[in-house]
Amino acid sequence: MTQLLWRRHTEWPLLAVAILFLAAYSAQVIMELPPQQDDLLERVIWATWGLFGIDYLVNLTLARNRSRWFFRNIHELVILVLPVLRPLRLLRLVTLLKVLHRTAGHSLRGRVLTYVLGAAVLVSYVGAVAILDAERGAEGSNINDFGDALWWAVVSITTVGYGDHFPVTLAGRLVAVGLLLGGIAVLGVITAAVASWLVEAVSIKVTEETEVTEDSLRREVASLTEQVRELINRLDPSLVKQGDQQGPVSVTSPQPHAPGLAQD
């Protein structure tokens, strides 16, 4: 099996695993569950981590140039290994962004609309869950429920930042950095998309106006040509027939005489 074939067959199963992970993690963070249910969700989270680890190892094994693939995909290893801090486990949901990007469509409008809106909603929700997990119960924390966490995530991803809620822990600040970078990226994509649409609209308008102008000029030239033929026909009909037989008449400018030569 090739690496491309493996990815094609595991893309949607990994998407389901990522959604399962997000659901289990969200329930564990937002809801106050008894120890037994909390332990069950923790096992589900670690099971999904194991599936992501298997996918990484299989991709590395099937790669034609393993060292090159390793260094080109070092971020996947970081995402897999780094989240020893609980909130950073949500980095694994980058899988969802990849699927969004691949399924967004081929047209610019469809790709931008699907990818940007999907990424903005996903990153905002993930940021809210992560910041709540990092901040709730910490000393001096001002983010202690999901409502505050979601409000903080929205104002952060839009780069507004009212300052009424802010992280005080190391993990929370790392989440904040990631969310702020995500917000800047989303705004950048939206700005680029709007600029692209404006350029496309202006280009279409200019093309339409050019075509209309060319059609008008062609009609005017045809009308003038017909009027000239009618005038010539009134003067001498034989000139029209002669012109049709000989084709267009080329007009050449008279050659100047060389100085000092006598004219015949």
C-alpha positions as a Markdown table, in Angstrom:
| # | Residue | x | y | z |
|---|---|---|---|---|
| 1 | Met | 0.0 | 0.0 | 0.0 |
| 2 | Thr | 1.2 | 3.5 | -0.9 |
| 3 | Gln | 1.1 | 6.5 | 1.4 |
| 4 | Leu | -1.4 | 8.2 | -0.8 |
| 5 | Leu | -3.7 | 5.2 | -0.7 |
| 6 | Trp | -3.4 | 5.0 | 3.0 |
| 7 | Arg | -4.3 | 8.7 | 3.5 |
| 8 | Arg | -7.2 | 8.3 | 1.1 |
| 9 | His | -8.6 | 5.4 | 3.1 |
| 10 | Thr | -8.0 | 6.8 | 6.6 |
| 11 | Glu | -9.0 | 10.5 | 6.0 |
| 12 | Trp | -12.6 | 10.1 | 7.0 |
| 13 | Pro | -12.0 | 7.5 | 9.8 |
| 14 | Leu | -9.5 | 9.9 | 11.3 |
| 15 | Leu | -12.1 | 12.7 | 11.0 |
| 16 | Ala | -14.5 | 10.6 | 13.0 |
| 17 | Val | -11.8 | 9.9 | 15.6 |
| 18 | Ala | -11.1 | 13.6 | 15.9 |
| 19 | Ile | -14.8 | 14.4 | 16.4 |
| 20 | Leu | -15.0 | 11.6 | 19.0 |
| 21 | Phe | -11.9 | 13.1 | 20.8 |
| 22 | Leu | -13.5 | 16.6 | 20.7 |
| 23 | Ala | -16.7 | 15.3 | 22.1 |
| 24 | Ala | -15.1 | 13.3 | 24.9 |
| 25 | Tyr | -12.7 | 16.2 | 25.8 |
| 26 | Ser | -15.5 | 18.8 | 25.8 |
| 27 | Ala | -17.7 | 16.7 | 28.1 |
| 28 | Gln | -14.8 | 16.1 | 30.4 |
| 29 | Val | -14.0 | 19.8 | 30.7 |
| 30 | Ile | -17.4 | 21.5 | 30.5 |
| 31 | Met | -19.5 | 19.0 | 32.5 |
| 32 | Glu | -18.9 | 18.0 | 36.1 |
| 33 | Leu | -18.9 | 14.3 | 35.8 |
| 34 | Pro | -18.5 | 11.6 | 38.5 |
| 35 | Pro | -15.1 | 9.9 | 38.7 |
| 36 | Gln | -16.2 | 6.7 | 36.8 |
| 37 | Gln | -17.4 | 8.6 | 33.8 |
| 38 | Asp | -14.5 | 11.0 | 33.9 |
| 39 | Asp | -12.1 | 7.9 | 33.8 |
| 40 | Leu | -14.0 | 6.5 | 30.9 |
| 41 | Leu | -13.7 | 9.7 | 28.9 |
| 42 | Glu | -10.0 | 9.8 | 29.7 |
| 43 | Arg | -9.6 | 6.3 | 28.3 |
| 44 | Val | -11.4 | 7.4 | 25.1 |
| 45 | Ile | -9.1 | 10.4 | 24.8 |
| 46 | Trp | -6.0 | 8.3 | 25.1 |
| 47 | Ala | -7.4 | 5.7 | 22.7 |
| 48 | Thr | -7.8 | 8.4 | 20.1 |
| 49 | Trp | -4.3 | 9.6 | 20.8 |
| 50 | Gly | -3.1 | 6.0 | 20.1 |
| 51 | Leu | -5.0 | 6.0 | 16.7 |
| 52 | Phe | -3.3 | 9.3 | 15.7 |
| 53 | Gly | 0.0 | 7.8 | 16.7 |
| 54 | Ile | -0.6 | 4.7 | 14.6 |
| 55 | Asp | -1.5 | 6.9 | 11.6 |
| 56 | Tyr | 1.7 | 8.9 | 12.1 |
| 57 | Leu | 3.9 | 5.8 | 12.2 |
| 58 | Val | 2.2 | 4.2 | 9.1 |
| 59 | Asn | 2.7 | 7.4 | 7.1 |
| 60 | Leu | 6.4 | 7.5 | 8.2 |
| 61 | Thr | 6.8 | 3.8 | 7.2 |
| 62 | Leu | 5.1 | 4.2 | 3.8 |
| 63 | Ala | 7.0 | 7.4 | 2.9 |
| 64 | Arg | 9.4 | 7.0 | -0.1 |
| 65 | Asn | 12.0 | 9.2 | 1.6 |
| 66 | Arg | 11.4 | 8.8 | 5.3 |
| 67 | Ser | 13.9 | 11.4 | 6.5 |
| 68 | Arg | 12.5 | 14.0 | 4.1 |
| 69 | Trp | 8.9 | 13.2 | 5.1 |
| 70 | Phe | 9.9 | 13.3 | 8.8 |
| 71 | Phe | 11.4 | 16.8 | 8.5 |
| 72 | Arg | 8.7 | 18.1 | 6.2 |
| 73 | Asn | 6.0 | 16.9 | 8.7 |
| 74 | Ile | 7.8 | 17.7 | 12.0 |
| 75 | His | 4.7 | 19.6 | 13.1 |
| 76 | Glu | 2.7 | 16.4 | 13.1 |
| 77 | Leu | 5.2 | 14.9 | 15.5 |
| 78 | Val | 5.0 | 18.0 | 17.7 |
| 79 | Ile | 1.2 | 17.9 | 17.7 |
| 80 | Leu | 1.4 | 14.2 | 18.7 |
| 81 | Val | 4.0 | 14.5 | 21.4 |
| 82 | Leu | 3.8 | 18.0 | 22.8 |
| 83 | Pro | 0.4 | 18.0 | 24.5 |
| 84 | Val | 1.5 | 16.8 | 27.9 |
| 85 | Leu | -0.5 | 19.9 | 29.1 |
| 86 | Arg | -4.1 | 18.9 | 28.8 |
| 87 | Pro | -5.4 | 21.9 | 26.9 |
| 88 | Leu | -2.7 | 21.5 | 24.2 |
| 89 | Arg | -4.2 | 18.0 | 23.4 |
| 90 | Leu | -6.6 | 19.9 | 21.2 |
| 91 | Leu | -3.8 | 20.5 | 18.7 |
| 92 | Arg | -4.7 | 17.1 | 17.3 |
| 93 | Leu | -7.9 | 18.7 | 15.8 |
| 94 | Val | -5.7 | 20.1 | 13.1 |
| 95 | Thr | -6.9 | 17.0 | 11.3 |
| 96 | Leu | -10.4 | 18.6 | 11.0 |
| 97 | Leu | -8.9 | 21.7 | 9.4 |
| 98 | Lys | -7.1 | 19.5 | 6.8 |
| 99 | Val | -10.3 | 17.8 | 5.9 |
| 100 | Leu | -12.1 | 21.1 | 5.7 |
| 101 | His | -9.5 | 22.3 | 3.3 |
| 102 | Arg | -9.7 | 19.3 | 1.0 |
| 103 | Thr | -13.5 | 19.2 | 0.9 |
| 104 | Ala | -14.1 | 22.9 | 0.5 |
| 105 | Gly | -14.4 | 22.7 | -3.3 |
| 106 | His | -12.4 | 23.9 | -6.2 |
| 107 | Ser | -13.9 | 27.3 | -6.7 |
| 108 | Leu | -12.4 | 30.2 | -4.8 |
| 109 | Arg | -15.6 | 31.4 | -3.3 |
| 110 | Gly | -16.6 | 27.9 | -2.1 |
| 111 | Arg | -13.2 | 27.2 | -0.7 |
| 112 | Val | -12.9 | 30.5 | 1.2 |
| 113 | Leu | -16.4 | 30.4 | 2.5 |
| 114 | Thr | -16.3 | 26.8 | 3.8 |
| 115 | Tyr | -12.7 | 26.9 | 5.1 |
| 116 | Val | -12.8 | 30.2 | 6.8 |
| 117 | Leu | -16.2 | 29.9 | 8.4 |
| 118 | Gly | -15.5 | 26.3 | 9.5 |
| 119 | Ala | -12.1 | 27.1 | 10.8 |
| 120 | Ala | -13.3 | 30.2 | 12.7 |
| 121 | Val | -16.1 | 28.2 | 14.4 |
| 122 | Leu | -13.9 | 25.3 | 15.2 |
| 123 | Val | -10.9 | 27.3 | 16.5 |
| 124 | Ser | -13.2 | 29.5 | 18.6 |
| 125 | Tyr | -14.9 | 26.5 | 20.2 |
| 126 | Val | -11.7 | 24.6 | 20.7 |
| 127 | Gly | -10.0 | 27.7 | 22.2 |
| 128 | Ala | -12.9 | 28.2 | 24.6 |
| 129 | Val | -12.7 | 24.5 | 25.8 |
| 130 | Ala | -8.9 | 24.7 | 26.1 |
| 131 | Ile | -8.8 | 28.0 | 28.1 |
| 132 | Leu | -11.5 | 26.7 | 30.4 |
| 133 | Asp | -9.5 | 23.5 | 31.1 |
| 134 | Ala | -6.4 | 25.6 | 31.8 |
| 135 | Glu | -7.9 | 28.4 | 33.8 |
| 136 | Arg | -10.7 | 27.0 | 35.9 |
| 137 | Gly | -9.7 | 26.6 | 39.5 |
| 138 | Ala | -6.3 | 28.4 | 39.0 |
| 139 | Glu | -5.3 | 31.1 | 41.5 |
| 140 | Gly | -6.4 | 34.5 | 40.3 |
| 141 | Ser | -8.3 | 33.1 | 37.4 |
| 142 | Asn | -11.2 | 35.1 | 35.9 |
| 143 | Ile | -12.4 | 32.4 | 33.4 |
| 144 | Asn | -14.3 | 29.8 | 35.5 |
| 145 | Asp | -17.3 | 28.8 | 33.3 |
| 146 | Phe | -17.9 | 28.0 | 29.6 |
| 147 | Gly | -19.7 | 31.3 | 29.0 |
| 148 | Asp | -16.7 | 33.3 | 30.0 |
| 149 | Ala | -14.4 | 31.0 | 28.0 |
| 150 | Leu | -16.5 | 31.3 | 24.9 |
| 151 | Trp | -16.7 | 35.1 | 25.2 |
| 152 | Trp | -12.9 | 35.3 | 25.6 |
| 153 | Ala | -12.4 | 33.1 | 22.6 |
| 154 | Val | -14.6 | 35.2 | 20.4 |
| 155 | Val | -13.1 | 38.5 | 21.3 |
| 156 | Ser | -9.6 | 37.0 | 21.0 |
| 157 | Ile | -10.1 | 35.4 | 17.6 |
| 158 | Thr | -11.5 | 38.7 | 16.2 |
| 159 | Thr | -8.5 | 40.5 | 17.7 |
| 160 | Val | -10.8 | 42.8 | 19.7 |
| 161 | Gly | -9.5 | 41.9 | 23.1 |
| 162 | Tyr | -11.7 | 43.8 | 25.7 |
| 163 | Gly | -9.4 | 42.7 | 28.5 |
| 164 | Asp | -12.3 | 41.7 | 30.8 |
| 165 | His | -11.1 | 38.1 | 30.7 |
| 166 | Phe | -7.5 | 37.0 | 30.4 |
| 167 | Pro | -5.4 | 33.9 | 31.1 |
| 168 | Val | -3.2 | 33.7 | 34.1 |
| 169 | Thr | -1.6 | 30.3 | 33.7 |
| 170 | Leu | 1.2 | 29.2 | 31.4 |
| 171 | Ala | -1.1 | 26.7 | 29.5 |
| 172 | Gly | -3.8 | 29.3 | 29.2 |
| 173 | Arg | -1.3 | 31.8 | 27.7 |
| 174 | Leu | -0.1 | 29.3 | 25.2 |
| 175 | Val | -3.7 | 28.7 | 24.2 |
| 176 | Ala | -4.2 | 32.5 | 23.9 |
| 177 | Val | -1.1 | 32.8 | 21.6 |
| 178 | Gly | -2.5 | 30.0 | 19.3 |
| 179 | Leu | -5.9 | 31.6 | 19.2 |
| 180 | Leu | -4.6 | 35.0 | 18.4 |
| 181 | Leu | -2.5 | 33.7 | 15.6 |
| 182 | Gly | -5.5 | 31.8 | 14.3 |
| 183 | Gly | -7.6 | 35.0 | 14.4 |
| 184 | Ile | -5.0 | 36.9 | 12.4 |
| 185 | Ala | -4.9 | 34.1 | 9.9 |
| 186 | Val | -8.7 | 34.0 | 9.5 |
| 187 | Leu | -8.8 | 37.8 | 9.1 |
| 188 | Gly | -6.0 | 37.7 | 6.5 |
| 189 | Val | -7.8 | 35.0 | 4.5 |
| 190 | Ile | -11.1 | 37.0 | 4.5 |
| 191 | Thr | -9.2 | 40.2 | 3.4 |
| 192 | Ala | -7.5 | 38.3 | 0.6 |
| 193 | Ala | -10.8 | 36.8 | -0.5 |
| 194 | Val | -12.6 | 40.2 | -0.6 |
| 195 | Ala | -9.7 | 41.7 | -2.6 |
| 196 | Ser | -9.8 | 38.8 | -5.0 |
| 197 | Trp | -13.6 | 39.2 | -5.5 |
| 198 | Leu | -13.2 | 42.9 | -6.1 |
| 199 | Val | -10.5 | 42.4 | -8.7 |
| 200 | Glu | -12.5 | 39.7 | -10.4 |
| 201 | Ala | -15.6 | 41.9 | -10.5 |
| 202 | Val | -13.7 | 44.8 | -12.0 |
| 203 | Ser | -12.1 | 42.5 | -14.6 |
| 204 | Ile | -15.5 | 41.1 | -15.6 |
| 205 | Lys | -16.9 | 44.6 | -15.9 |
| 206 | Val | -14.0 | 45.9 | -18.0 |
| 207 | Thr | -14.3 | 42.9 | -20.3 |
| 208 | Glu | -18.0 | 43.4 | -20.8 |
| 209 | Glu | -17.6 | 47.1 | -21.5 |
| 210 | Thr | -14.8 | 46.3 | -24.0 |
| 211 | Glu | -16.9 | 43.8 | -25.8 |
| 212 | Val | -19.8 | 46.3 | -26.1 |
| 213 | Thr | -17.5 | 49.0 | -27.4 |
| 214 | Glu | -16.0 | 46.6 | -30.0 |
| 215 | Asp | -19.5 | 45.5 | -31.2 |
| 216 | Ser | -20.5 | 49.2 | -31.5 |
| 217 | Leu | -17.4 | 50.0 | -33.5 |
| 218 | Arg | -17.9 | 47.0 | -35.8 |
| 219 | Arg | -21.5 | 48.1 | -36.5 |
| 220 | Glu | -20.4 | 51.7 | -37.2 |
| 221 | Val | -17.7 | 50.5 | -39.6 |
| 222 | Ala | -20.1 | 48.2 | -41.4 |
| 223 | Ser | -22.7 | 51.1 | -41.7 |
| 224 | Leu | -20.0 | 53.5 | -43.0 |
| 225 | Thr | -18.8 | 50.9 | -45.5 |
| 226 | Glu | -22.3 | 50.4 | -46.8 |
| 227 | Gln | -22.8 | 54.1 | -47.1 |
| 228 | Val | -19.6 | 54.5 | -49.1 |
| 229 | Arg | -20.7 | 51.6 | -51.4 |
| 230 | Glu | -24.0 | 53.4 | -52.0 |
| 231 | Leu | -22.3 | 56.7 | -52.8 |
| 232 | Ile | -19.9 | 55.0 | -55.2 |
| 233 | Asn | -22.8 | 53.1 | -56.8 |
| 234 | Arg | -24.6 | 56.3 | -57.4 |
| 235 | Leu | -21.5 | 57.8 | -59.1 |
| 236 | Asp | -20.5 | 54.8 | -61.2 |
| 237 | Pro | -21.7 | 51.2 | -60.6 |
| 238 | Ser | -18.7 | 49.8 | -62.5 |
| 239 | Leu | -16.4 | 51.1 | -59.8 |
| 240 | Val | -18.1 | 48.9 | -57.2 |
| 241 | Lys | -17.7 | 45.7 | -59.4 |
| 242 | Gln | -14.1 | 46.6 | -60.2 |
| 243 | Gly | -13.4 | 47.1 | -56.5 |
| 244 | Asp | -15.0 | 43.8 | -55.6 |
| 245 | Gln | -12.8 | 42.0 | -58.2 |
| 246 | Gln | -9.5 | 43.7 | -57.4 |
| 247 | Gly | -10.0 | 43.6 | -53.6 |
| 248 | Pro | -8.8 | 46.3 | -51.3 |
| 249 | Val | -6.8 | 49.1 | -52.9 |
| 250 | Ser | -3.4 | 49.7 | -51.3 |
| 251 | Val | -2.4 | 53.2 | -51.0 |
| 252 | Thr | 1.3 | 54.0 | -51.2 |
| 253 | Ser | 2.9 | 57.3 | -50.5 |
| 254 | Pro | 4.8 | 58.9 | -53.4 |
| 255 | Gln | 8.6 | 58.3 | -53.3 |
| 256 | Pro | 10.7 | 61.5 | -52.9 |
| 257 | His | 13.1 | 62.3 | -55.6 |
| 258 | Ala | 16.8 | 62.1 | -54.8 |
| 259 | Pro | 18.4 | 65.5 | -54.7 |
| 260 | Gly | 20.4 | 66.5 | -57.7 |
| 261 | Leu | 18.7 | 64.0 | -60.1 |
| 262 | Ala | 16.8 | 65.4 | -63.1 |
| 263 | Gln | 13.2 | 64.4 | -63.5 |
| 264 | Asp | 12.1 | 62.8 | -66.8 |
